[in-house]
Amino acid sequence: MAGKRWTHFLFLSILLVVVAFLSIGVGPSWISSMSIYRVRLPRVVLGIFAGSSLALIGAALQGILRNPLADPYILGVSSGAAFGAALAIVLRIAATLLTPIFGFLGAILAIVAVYSLARSEGRIPKDTLLLSGVLVGFFFSALVMLLMVMAKSELHQITYLLMGNLGFIFGRRDVPVFAVFVIVVVVCGVIIYSRSREMNILSLGEEGARQLGVETEKLKMTVFVTSSLVVGSVVAFCGAIGFIGLMVPHIARLIVGPDHKRLIVASLLLGATLLLIADAIARTVAPVELPVGVITAIFGVPFFAYLLKRRHARFD
């Protein structure tokens, strides 16, 4: 069993390396080594960072909520981060390092709002958490639309932000901010992985998990806060890229099983791989570059419909 597990991880790792190598060289940019280092390589790094992060959070949220339809963006944090980044664009500070900082602050604001609405008598009921996330998401989406009405020449930038894009142009002042966000994501990932055993126990049900010594409310709060920080970091640089967090954990679960210790690692590798593939399709399938969020949505919506139908069939 252990040998089979490591074979799966080795296969996914090799697949990620191959896809990353091909992503750097796809298209005419391979002709200029300078364009590889300035354009393609940062894009691949950003794709790996975003894809693995979203898949990690998707696996964690589906674990603590015990809901196969859970997605990183269901908590409304992406809308908060999108509002912060859009505000920076409207204020015409998009060329500075303040844009990702504004997006991150918007995510923090959404975290506080959702947590305040969901918490009741020291507990965070999962249904209340989901409803609070939807409510906060709608509110920040409305604010983003308001900014789009107010925007003039910046409307195109905000639209691309909402559709998801890996074409973030890094300046020298952006690199330290990106490094800080990567550190935040790595730390949050380690925290989530360290709680994988408790998530396995939680799959038995909240009452059973509490009897086995799992502090379920503390676990949900930990995963919720770390997930929000990670999603906020991704949206600050890449915009709203949906459905990676929904699809990847299900595919990884078919490969390595439901154990979260294996599932989280497999989701990281597979999420980065699939987002790089989606980005390659977005850059080559049409005469103009498509937002990568459009490609993930095209594949993600039918997948979501399939999960929804299967869930209905199970309860009929």
N, C-alpha and C positions, 0 to 999 in steps of 0.2 A: 504493500500500500504506500509506504514511504517513497519507494523507488518510482512508482507511478506518479506520485504527487510532484516529485522533483523533475520528472520528465515533462509534466505539464508546464511547470514554471520555466524550465529551460527552453521549451518550445515558444512560449509567449515572449520570453526575453529576446530570443533570436529574431522572432517576428518583429518586435519593436525596433531592434537595431537595423534590420533590413529596411523596414518602412521609413525610418528616420533617414537612413542613407539615401534612399530613393527620393525622399521629399526634398533633400538638399539639392539634388541634381535634376529634378523634373523641370522641364521648360528651358528657355534660352539662357537663363541666368548662369548655367554651369560654365558658359564660355568665359566669364570674368570671375577670377578667384576673388576679387574685391567685393563683387556683388554677393558672393556666397557668404562671406564673413559679415557683411553689413546688412544683408536682407534675408537670405535664406536661413542661415544658422540661427539668428535670433528668433525667426519665425518657428523653426522646428523646436527650439528650446521652450518657447512660449506654448506651443501646441502640446508638448509633453507635460509641461507644468499644469495647463488647464485641463487636459483630458484625464490625467491621473487623479487630479484633485476632485473633479466632478464625479468620477466613478467611485472614488473612495467615499465621498459624502453620500452618494446614492446607496451604497451598500450599508453604511452605518444607519441612515434614516429608515431604510426598509427593515433593518434589524430591530431598532428600538420601537418603531411604530407598528411592526408586524403587519405591514401593509405593502403588497407587491406593487402598488401604484404610486408609492411615495417617490418624490423627486426633489433634488436640492432646491429647486425654485418654488416648491410648494409652500415654503415658510415665508415667502415675501421678501427675503433678504436681497435677492437679485434686483427686485424693483427699487429697493432703497439704495443699493449701490449704483444702479443705473441713474436714479435721480441725482445723486451726488455728482457723478461724472458728467451728466447732462448740464447740471448747474455750472460746473466749471467751464464747459464749452460755451454756454450762453454768456458767461462773464468774460469770455475771451482770454482765458488763462490755460487753454488746452495745450499750448506749446510748452508748458512748464511742468515740473514734477508735481504741481498741485492737483492735476487732474486725477491721478490714481489715489491721492490722499483724500480728495473730496469723495470719490467713490467709496473708499474704505470707511469714511466717516458716515456716509449715507447708510452703509451696511450696519454699522454699529447702532445708528438711530433706529433702524428697523428691528434689530435684535431686542433693544430695550422695549420697543412698542409691543412686539409679539409676546415677549416674556411677561410683560406687565398685564396684558390681556388674558393670557393663558393661565397664569398662576392663580390658584384658588385654594385657600387654607393650607398653604405650604406644599401643594401638589400641582403637577402639570398633567392633567388628563390628555391623552393623545388626541381625542376627537376635538377638544377645545384648542389644542395646539394647532391642529390643521386648519380649523376655522379661523383662528386668529391670524395665521399666516396668509390665508386667502384674503382676509379683510385688509390687512396691512399692505399686501401686494396690490390690491385694487386702489388703495389710497395713493400709494407712491406712483402707480401707473398713471393715475389722473394728474398728479403733479408733473410727471414727465410730459404728458400731452399738453399741459398748460405751458411748459417751457418750449415745446415745439411750436405752439401758436405764437409765442413771443419771439422765437428765434427768426432770424432772417437768413443771412448767408451761412449760419451754422446748422441749418435744418438738415442738410445732407449728412453732416458728422453725427448728429444725434440719431438719425435713422439707421446709419451703419452700426452705431453703438447698440441699438436695440436688437439688431439682427445678428450680432456676433461677428467678430472679425479678428483674425490673428495678425493683421498687418500693423500692429502698434510700432511706431517709429521710435526707437530708443535713442535718446540723446545722452550725453555724459552725465547729466544731472538725474536722468531717470534710472540709471543702473543701480545706484545705492538704494533707491526706494524699492525697486524690483527685488533686490537682494534681501531687503528686510521682509518683504511679503513672502518670498520663498522660505525664509527662516520660519515665519509664522505658520505657513502651511506645513512645513516639515514637523514642527513641534506639535501642531494639532493632529497631524497624521499619526505621530508616535503615541499621543494620548489616546486616540481612538483605537489604535491597534492594541494598546495595553488593556483596553476594556473588552476585547473580543471574547474572552471567556464568559464574562457577565452577559454579553449579548447572546451568546449561545444558550445560556441558562434562561434568559428572558424569553426565548422562543417557546418555552414550555408554558408561558403565561405569567402575568404579573404576580398573581397570588402564589403560584408555585415558586417563582423566583424569589419572592420575599421570604418564603419559608426556608429557602436554601441560603439565605443570608445576603442576597443582592439588594442593595439600596436602589430600588428602581427609579425613584424620583431624582436622586442624585445622578444616576447614570443618564437619564433622559436630559437633564439639564446640562451635563458635561458634553454630551454628543451634540445637543442643540446649539450650544454656544460655540463650540469648536467648528461645527458645520457652517454656522453663519459667518464666522471669521474667514473660513476658507473660500466660501462662495463669494463673499464681498471682495476678497483679494482677486479672484478670477475675473469677476465682472469689471473691476476697476481697470484691468488691462485689456480684456478680450471682449467685453460686452456680454450680452445675455446669450449664451449658447445652451440651448435646451436639449433634453432627451438623452444626453450622454449618461447622466446619472440614473436615468430610468432603465435604459437598455442594457448597459454593460454589466451591472450586477447579476441580471438574469442569465446572460450568456456565460459569465464566469461561474455562476452556480451550476450550470450544466456541465462545465468542464472539471471543476475541483470539488463540487459538493457544497453543502450548506455551512460547514464549519467556518466561522468568521476569520479565524487565523489564516486560513488558506484563501478564503473568499476576498479578503481585503487586499492581499498581495496580488492575486490574479486580476482583480478589478483595476488596480493601479496600472499594471502592464497593459491590459486590454484597452482601458480607457484612453491611454496615451496613443496606442496604436490606431484605434478607430478614429480619433479626432485628427490624426495626421493624414489618414486615408481620406477623410471627409474634406480636409483642407486641400489635398492634392486634386480631388475631384472639383472643388470650387474654383481652383485656379486654371483648370484645363478643359472643363466640359463646355464652356461658352467663350465667345470672343472677348467678353469682359469678365473680370474677376467677380465671382459671386460671394456674398457673405457666407461664411462657413455655417452659421446658424440656420441658414436656409436649407443646406444639405442635410444637416442632422435632423431638422424637422421633417423633411420629405421622407426620410427613413423611419423617424421616430413616431410619427403620428400613426401609421399602420401598425407598428409594434404595440403602441399604447392601446389601440382599438382591439388588437388580438388579446392582450392581457385582460382588458375589460370584458370582452365576450367570454373568455375562459372563466373569469371569476363569476360572472352571472350564471354560466352553465353549472358551476360547482354548487351554487346555492339553489338552483331550480329543483 
